[in-house]
Amino acid sequence: MKEQQKAPKKTELNQLIKQAAAGSDEAARRLVSPFVHPDEKLLHYGISASFGLIKTYDFLFLTDRRIGDLEVTALTGNLNVEVAFLQKIDAFVLSQPSFPLLLRLTMLFFYPLFAVSGFFVIQSFAYEAGWSNAMSITLGVLVAVLAALLVRFAINPNIMRAFLRFKKSGLWCKLQGNPVGILIFADRNKFAMLTEVTRLVSDVKRQLDKIAM
């Protein structure tokens, strides 16, 4: 019987997340191993999604009994794990939703909206404070650039993640007696990996169903 690894401490966890997100196979294994039972065999694992300036990562893991999604935000320490037994899966759907044109236009519109708003807020503040025109314009441009960066790296990524969550981007598994099921959340560029995981789920579940008969 193999020995289950202990959950890493916070500083070690942050380092593991960074390494796993960068593609380290060993770091990804260590990251998900605390959620794998000692008598389970780990078949597949790896990063499936990452979004935002304050990065939120999703790591999937598949054993010979269960499938799970580990969602973690290193900076805040937020951690969420969803796990389902393969034998309890009734059906699964592999979904890759596209972003609607209206949503894309809205996110594009946020750039000038936030930049211009930030610029004029500074201008108004500068007028009340009696700053010179050169100083108010310089600070206004700086705030406009920062506002655009905020949209690029924080606001729009969170909108994209919320949309993909709502549309169930990834591998959705319906469970027996549960209309909600479990979602293995994934970015659109991770679907080659999800296709392999889907095949493994089918193979392992078929074996488990034969044993249960």
Protein Blocks (a to p, Z undefined) as FASTA:
>chain_A
ZZddddddfklmmmmmmmmmnopaklmmmmmmmmpcfkbccfbgcdfbdedjbdcddddd
ddfkbccdddddfknopacdddddfklpmbdcdddddddfklmmmmmmmmmmmmmmmmmm
mmmmmmmnopafklmmmmmmmmmmmmmmmmmmmmmmmmmmmmmmmnopajddddehianb
paddddfklmmmmmmmmmmmmmmmmmmmmmmZZ
